[in-house]
Amino acid sequence: MTTAVSVEEQLRAVPLFAAASEQELARIVAVVRAMSFARGRIICAQGVFGVGMHVITEGWVQVRATHAPDTRLGPGAYFGEMAVLDGGPRMATVTAVTDVRTLVLDGYDLSKILDEQPAVARKLLDHLCQRLRDQAANISQ
């Protein structure tokens, strides 16, 4: 079982949450839930509506999206934030390459955290912009 201290340490290691104050991080720790996925399991499927943003704490996933190269993500990376932010369907299928553990923030809690913590909101916007730039570069090649 993951302890509150280890959850805090895992979140602190994620660039998205690195600038959060102790109080802000405690708020995030209070609402995340740990999930485990066996190797080969689809964690989320492209085109399906999602309810959570996942932060990878252990293991590796493969991200497959139409018109984009496959990507692998590991500890400290996150996925699922776009579907949670705009209520739209998932943009990619994410499959566990190894056994995977994630911390999940549901849409309601993520929205509250972004409202309360502008630094986290800014980092998330920066990440989304970079992802869009990467997609545009891949399309033009």
C-alpha positions in Angstrom: 0.0 0.0 0.0 1.2 3.5 -0.8 1.7 5.8 2.2 0.8 9.5 2.2 4.5 10.4 2.5 5.4 8.3 -0.6 2.5 9.8 -2.6 3.7 13.3 -1.7 7.2 12.4 -2.8 6.0 10.9 -6.0 3.9 14.0 -6.8 6.7 16.3 -5.9 8.9 14.6 -8.5 6.4 15.4 -11.3 7.3 18.7 -12.9 3.6 19.6 -13.0 3.4 19.6 -9.2 7.0 20.6 -8.3 6.1 24.2 -7.7 3.2 23.5 -5.4 3.5 24.6 -1.8 3.3 22.1 1.0 -0.3 23.1 1.6 -1.2 22.8 -2.1 0.5 19.4 -2.4 -1.3 18.2 0.7 -4.6 19.1 -1.0 -3.6 17.1 -4.1 -2.5 14.1 -2.0 -5.9 14.2 -0.2 -7.8 13.6 -3.5 -5.7 11.3 -5.6 -6.3 7.6 -5.6 -3.8 4.9 -6.5 -4.6 2.5 -9.3 -2.7 -0.5 -10.6 -2.8 -2.0 -14.2 -1.4 -5.3 -15.3 1.0 -5.5 -18.3 -1.1 -5.4 -21.5 -4.1 -3.7 -20.0 -5.7 -0.8 -21.8 -5.8 2.0 -19.3 -7.8 4.4 -21.6 -9.1 4.1 -25.2 -9.1 6.7 -27.9 -12.6 8.0 -28.5 -13.9 7.0 -25.2 -14.9 9.6 -22.6 -12.6 9.6 -19.5 -13.0 10.7 -15.9 -9.4 10.8 -14.7 -6.0 12.2 -15.3 -3.2 9.6 -14.5 0.2 10.4 -13.1 2.6 7.4 -13.6 4.4 6.4 -10.5 5.7 3.0 -11.6 6.1 1.2 -14.9 5.7 2.2 -18.5 2.8 2.8 -20.9 2.5 3.0 -24.7 0.5 5.9 -26.1 -1.1 5.3 -29.5 -3.1 8.0 -31.3 -4.3 8.3 -34.9 -2.0 10.5 -37.0 0.8 10.6 -34.3 3.8 8.4 -33.6 3.6 6.0 -30.7 5.1 7.3 -27.5 6.2 5.6 -24.3 5.8 7.3 -20.9 7.2 6.3 -17.6 7.4 7.5 -14.0 6.6 11.2 -13.6 4.7 11.5 -16.8 1.0 12.0 -17.0 -1.8 11.4 -19.5 -5.6 11.9 -19.7 -5.6 15.6 -18.8 -7.2 16.8 -22.0 -10.3 14.6 -21.8 -10.7 15.6 -18.2 -10.3 19.3 -18.9 -12.7 19.7 -21.8 -15.0 16.7 -21.2 -14.2 15.3 -24.7 -13.2 11.8 -25.6 -9.7 10.5 -25.1 -7.3 11.5 -27.8 -5.2 8.3 -27.5 -5.2 4.7 -26.4 -2.8 4.1 -23.5 -1.7 0.5 -22.8 0.4 -0.8 -19.9 3.7 -2.0 -21.3 4.8 -3.3 -17.9 2.8 -3.5 -14.7 1.8 0.1 -14.0 0.8 2.1 -11.0 -0.8 5.6 -11.3 -2.2 8.3 -9.2 -5.5 9.4 -10.5 -7.1 12.9 -10.3 -10.8 12.9 -11.3 -12.1 15.9 -13.4 -13.9 17.6 -10.5 -10.8 17.6 -8.3 -8.5 18.5 -11.1 -10.6 21.6 -11.9 -10.6 22.7 -8.3 -6.9 22.3 -8.0 -6.3 24.3 -11.2 -8.6 27.1 -9.9 -6.7 27.1 -6.6 -3.2 26.7 -7.9 -2.3 28.9 -10.8 1.3 27.5 -11.0 -0.1 24.0 -11.7 -2.5 25.5 -14.2 0.3 27.3 -16.0 2.5 24.2 -16.2 -0.4 22.2 -17.6 -1.0 24.8 -20.2 2.7 24.8 -21.1 2.6 21.1 -21.5 -0.5 21.2 -23.7 1.1 23.8 -25.9 4.2 21.8 -26.3 2.2 18.7 -27.2 0.3 20.7 -29.9 3.6 22.0 -31.3 5.0 18.5 -31.4 1.8 17.2 -33.2 2.0 20.1 -35.7 5.7 19.2 -36.4 4.9 15.6 -37.0 2.1 16.4 -39.4 4.3 18.7 -41.5 7.0 16.1 -41.9 
